[in-house]
């Protein structure tokens, strides 16, 4: 009878360990899939932003300066450019 009890205890423990290992494997698979999805989104956003910048630069170069609207706002932390009150240095050459 004791031999049967030991075998049953081993079988129960073995079953629990297999279930725990299967759960860990499932969690690892989910984590890998999440990482893959995040990489894909990161790559897509990076590509889209790069493409957008390229198109904006091309559009900026293609637009004549006279047709561009004047900038009315200045970036935060900077002051509008003021004309210099100093005369330009002349070369005597």
C-alpha positions as CSV (number, residue, x, y, z in Angstrom):
1,X,0.0,0.0,0.0
2,X,2.8,2.4,0.8
3,X,4.4,1.8,-2.6
4,X,1.1,2.7,-4.3
5,X,0.9,5.9,-2.2
6,X,4.5,6.9,-3.1
7,X,3.8,6.3,-6.8
8,X,0.6,8.3,-6.6
9,X,2.4,11.2,-4.9
10,X,5.1,11.1,-7.6
11,X,2.5,11.1,-10.3
12,X,0.6,14.0,-8.8
13,X,3.8,16.0,-8.4
14,X,4.9,15.2,-12.0
15,X,1.5,16.4,-13.3
16,X,1.8,19.7,-11.3
17,X,5.3,20.2,-12.7
18,X,4.2,19.6,-16.2
19,X,1.3,22.0,-15.8
20,X,3.6,24.6,-14.4
21,X,6.1,24.1,-17.3
22,X,3.3,24.4,-19.8
23,X,2.1,27.6,-18.2
24,X,5.6,29.1,-18.3
25,X,6.0,28.1,-21.9
26,X,2.7,29.8,-22.8
27,X,3.8,32.9,-20.9
28,X,7.1,32.9,-22.8
29,X,5.3,32.5,-26.1
30,X,3.0,35.5,-25.3
31,X,6.0,37.6,-24.3
32,X,7.8,36.8,-27.5
33,X,4.7,37.7,-29.6
34,X,4.4,41.0,-27.8
35,X,8.0,41.8,-28.4
36,X,7.6,41.0,-32.1
37,X,4.5,43.2,-32.3
38,X,6.2,46.1,-30.6
39,X,9.2,45.7,-33.0
40,X,6.9,45.7,-36.0
41,X,5.0,48.8,-34.8
42,X,8.3,50.6,-34.0
43,X,9.7,49.8,-37.4
44,X,6.5,50.9,-39.2
45,X,6.4,54.2,-37.2
46,X,10.0,54.9,-37.9
47,X,9.6,54.2,-41.6
48,X,6.5,56.4,-41.8
49,X,8.2,59.3,-40.0
50,X,11.3,59.0,-42.2
51,X,9.1,59.0,-45.3
52,X,7.1,62.0,-44.1
53,X,10.3,64.0,-43.4
54,X,11.6,63.1,-46.8
55,X,8.4,64.3,-48.5
56,X,8.3,67.5,-46.4
57,X,11.9,68.3,-47.3
58,X,11.1,67.8,-51.0
59,X,8.0,69.9,-50.8
60,X,10.0,72.6,-49.0
61,X,12.6,72.6,-51.7
62,X,10.0,72.7,-54.4
63,X,8.1,75.6,-53.0
64,X,9.5,79.0,-54.0
65,X,10.4,81.2,-51.1
66,X,8.1,84.0,-52.2
67,X,5.1,81.6,-52.0
68,X,5.8,80.3,-48.5
69,X,3.8,81.9,-45.8
70,X,5.8,83.9,-43.3
71,X,6.4,82.2,-40.0
72,X,4.5,84.0,-37.2
73,X,5.5,81.9,-34.3
74,X,8.9,81.2,-32.8
75,X,9.9,77.9,-31.3
76,X,9.6,77.7,-27.5
77,X,12.7,78.9,-25.7
78,X,14.0,81.1,-28.6
79,X,13.6,84.7,-29.3
80,X,12.7,86.2,-32.7
81,X,15.7,87.1,-34.7
82,X,16.6,90.8,-34.5
83,X,18.7,92.7,-37.1
84,X,22.2,93.2,-35.9
85,X,23.0,96.8,-34.8
86,X,26.7,96.3,-35.5
87,X,28.0,97.2,-39.0
88,X,29.2,94.3,-41.0
89,X,33.0,93.9,-41.0
90,X,34.6,95.0,-44.2
91,X,37.7,93.5,-45.6
92,X,40.5,95.7,-46.9
93,X,41.9,93.5,-49.4
